[in-house]
Amino acid sequence: MQVILKEDVSALGKAGEVVKVADGYGRNYLIPQGLAAEVNSRNIRMIEQQKKQILLKADREKKKAEGFAAQLSAVVCTIARKVGEQDKLFGSVNNKDIEENLAAQGITVDRKHIVLDEPIKALGEFPVTVKLNAGVAAEIKVVVVAEN
């Protein structure tokens, strides 16, 4: 099945592109979510007319994400955890903990956008990437300290 993307889809393509997808993915997810439209002459003409608007909207969102990324890069996320012998953590720090800490600072970030290869299991300072938009990412500093 071929569809025209109305919005950027991370693993598929950019808005306005014609892409081939599995029938079920197109019918059951992309089209009902408003992310794509079926390829036919009417939809192609409609997308051509809307392409400039889509590109302007994508550019605005990217600039907004870049501004938010600049704001996020200055953020230091300090998380206190209980430690045992030899400064070994009880448990670990994962993206949910980072999301909660950012929310306490007044910054809303979905935990699905916080990229951790594996949970943090030691004390110290760690760089963590936050994906905001297609092609825009910010790096925050996560500091894990011993709880008193």
Backbone torsions as a table, in degrees:
resi	resn	phi	psi	omega
1	MET	NA	135.6	176.5
2	GLN	-105.3	137.2	179.1
3	VAL	-132.5	157.0	174.4
4	ILE	-103.9	123.3	-178.8
5	LEU	-75.6	129.8	176.7
6	LYS	-90.4	-24.8	179.0
7	GLU	-136.2	164.5	175.9
8	ASP	-67.6	132.2	174.8
9	VAL	-120.8	122.7	-167.3
10	SER	-52.6	-47.5	-175.3
11	ALA	-93.1	2.2	-171.2
12	LEU	-115.9	-52.7	-178.7
13	GLY	166.2	-172.4	-177.3
14	LYS	-98.3	163.2	-179.8
15	ALA	-59.5	136.8	178.4
16	GLY	93.4	-9.8	-179.7
17	GLU	-84.0	149.5	173.6
18	VAL	-98.2	121.1	-177.7
19	VAL	-128.9	155.1	177.3
20	LYS	-99.3	128.5	-179.6
21	VAL	-132.6	166.9	175.0
22	ALA	-65.4	146.4	-177.1
23	ASP	-55.9	-46.4	-178.0
24	GLY	-65.2	-40.4	179.3
25	TYR	-62.7	-42.8	179.6
26	GLY	-68.3	-51.0	-175.9
27	ARG	-70.8	-37.8	-171.8
28	ASN	-95.4	-18.4	-177.7
29	TYR	-124.8	-60.4	-172.0
30	LEU	-62.5	-49.4	-176.5
31	ILE	-69.8	-47.7	178.8
32	PRO	-63.1	-30.6	179.4
33	GLN	-79.2	-7.3	-179.3
34	GLY	78.6	17.3	-179.5
35	LEU	-86.9	-18.7	-176.5
36	ALA	-152.4	166.3	175.4
37	ALA	-134.1	150.6	178.0
38	GLU	-64.1	150.0	178.9
39	VAL	-81.0	116.7	168.7
40	ASN	-153.7	169.5	-172.6
41	SER	-61.4	-38.2	180.0
42	ARG	-65.3	-46.3	-179.8
43	ASN	-66.6	-35.2	178.3
44	ILE	-64.3	-44.1	177.5
45	ARG	-63.5	-41.7	-179.2
46	MET	-62.8	-44.4	-179.3
47	ILE	-67.0	-38.9	177.1
48	GLU	-57.8	-40.6	178.8
49	GLN	-69.9	-34.0	-176.5
50	GLN	-89.9	-6.0	-174.5
51	LYS	-58.5	-43.3	179.1
52	LYS	-62.1	-42.6	179.2
53	GLN	-64.1	-40.3	179.6
54	ILE	-64.0	-43.5	-179.6
55	LEU	-66.2	-39.6	177.5
56	LEU	-64.5	-41.8	179.6
57	LYS	-63.6	-43.8	179.4
58	ALA	-63.9	-39.4	178.6
59	ASP	-65.0	-42.0	177.8
60	ARG	-62.0	-45.3	-179.6
61	GLU	-64.6	-37.2	179.2
62	LYS	-66.4	-42.7	178.2
63	LYS	-64.2	-39.2	178.4
64	LYS	-64.3	-42.3	178.8
65	ALA	-65.5	-37.7	178.2
66	GLU	-65.8	-38.0	175.9
67	GLY	-64.8	-41.9	178.6
68	PHE	-67.1	-35.5	177.9
69	ALA	-64.3	-40.1	177.6
70	ALA	-63.6	-38.8	177.7
71	GLN	-67.0	-42.1	-178.6
72	LEU	-68.1	-32.3	-176.4
73	SER	-64.7	-19.8	178.6
74	ALA	-89.4	-3.7	-174.9
75	VAL	-82.5	136.5	173.1
76	VAL	-116.7	123.8	-176.4
77	CYS	-103.6	107.0	-178.0
78	THR	-102.3	122.2	-177.4
79	ILE	-122.8	127.5	179.7
80	ALA	-98.3	133.8	-179.6
81	ARG	-135.7	151.2	174.7
82	LYS	-70.2	141.1	179.3
83	VAL	-125.7	152.8	177.6
84	GLY	-106.0	-150.0	178.7
85	GLU	-64.3	147.1	178.0
86	GLN	58.4	33.9	178.2
87	ASP	52.4	40.1	178.6
88	LYS	-95.4	131.5	-176.9
89	LEU	-72.2	144.8	167.2
90	PHE	-86.5	111.2	-176.4
91	GLY	86.1	-153.6	-178.4
92	SER	-152.2	172.5	176.5
93	VAL	-107.2	122.4	-179.5
94	ASN	-119.5	-175.4	-175.5
95	ASN	-66.5	-25.1	176.6
96	LYS	-67.1	-41.2	178.3
97	ASP	-63.4	-41.0	179.5
98	ILE	-66.4	-41.3	178.5
99	GLU	-60.6	-44.8	-180.0
100	GLU	-63.8	-40.2	178.9
101	ASN	-65.8	-41.7	177.7
102	LEU	-65.1	-38.7	178.7
103	ALA	-64.2	-36.8	177.3
104	ALA	-65.2	-26.3	177.5
105	GLN	-87.4	-1.5	179.1
106	GLY	88.4	17.8	-179.4
107	ILE	-113.3	122.1	-178.7
108	THR	-97.2	115.1	177.0
109	VAL	-137.0	131.4	177.1
110	ASP	-72.0	135.7	-175.9
111	ARG	-64.8	-19.6	177.5
112	LYS	-68.8	-20.1	-179.1
113	HIS	-90.4	-9.6	178.6
114	ILE	-86.6	120.1	-174.4
115	VAL	-100.4	111.4	174.1
116	LEU	-123.6	122.6	178.1
117	ASP	-63.3	-41.4	176.1
118	GLU	-152.4	155.6	-179.5
119	PRO	-59.2	150.2	-179.7
120	ILE	-81.1	125.2	-174.8
121	LYS	-123.0	20.7	-178.5
122	ALA	-144.3	161.1	174.0
123	LEU	-75.1	152.3	176.7
124	GLY	137.5	-166.3	-176.4
125	GLU	-114.6	128.6	-175.4
126	PHE	-132.9	135.7	173.0
127	PRO	-82.7	135.0	-179.9
128	VAL	-128.8	133.7	-178.9
129	THR	-91.1	138.1	175.0
130	VAL	-120.3	116.8	178.4
131	LYS	-85.9	124.2	-176.3
132	LEU	-103.5	-42.0	-174.8
133	ASN	-151.9	170.5	178.3
134	ALA	-59.8	113.2	178.6
135	GLY	87.8	-2.8	-179.2
136	VAL	-118.9	122.9	178.1
137	ALA	-139.0	152.6	177.9
138	ALA	-124.8	153.8	177.6
139	GLU	-116.3	122.9	177.6
140	ILE	-107.8	161.1	179.8
141	LYS	-103.9	123.3	177.8
142	VAL	-108.6	122.4	-179.7
143	VAL	-111.8	120.6	178.3
144	VAL	-103.4	121.5	-177.2
145	VAL	-121.2	162.4	179.5
146	ALA	-77.4	136.6	178.4
147	GLU	-82.1	139.0	-179.4
148	ASN	-83.2	NA	NA
